Structure formats: C-alpha cells, structure tokens
C-alpha cells in the first residue's frame, strides 16, 4: 500500500469507529445495550463517571 492509500483507509476506519462509539453511547444512555454483566457495568460507569464529567464541560 502506498502512504496515501493507507492514510485514506485509516481516515475511513477512524470515521467508522467514531460513528460506532456515538451510537453505542446513545444505546447506553437509553439502557438498550443489553442485560449482561458487562452492559450493566457500562451503564453504571456511564451514569456515575462519564455523564457527570460531560456536565462539567
């Protein structure tokens, strides 16, 4: 791969990852990320840590 091609691929990959994280955050806010232990930890951490930090900004 040339440097330009690699850069373009990486840029597209970062865009997709960013979109995924935004969608996942909305699911966590709504409580739609599942019922597994990990999903419960995600919701707890989001409500207790992430959400208060966003309000400070």
Secondary structure, DSSP 8 states (H G I E B T S, - for coil): --HHHHHHHHHHHHHHHHHHHHHHHHHHHHT-S-SSHHHHHHHHHIIIIIHHHHHH-
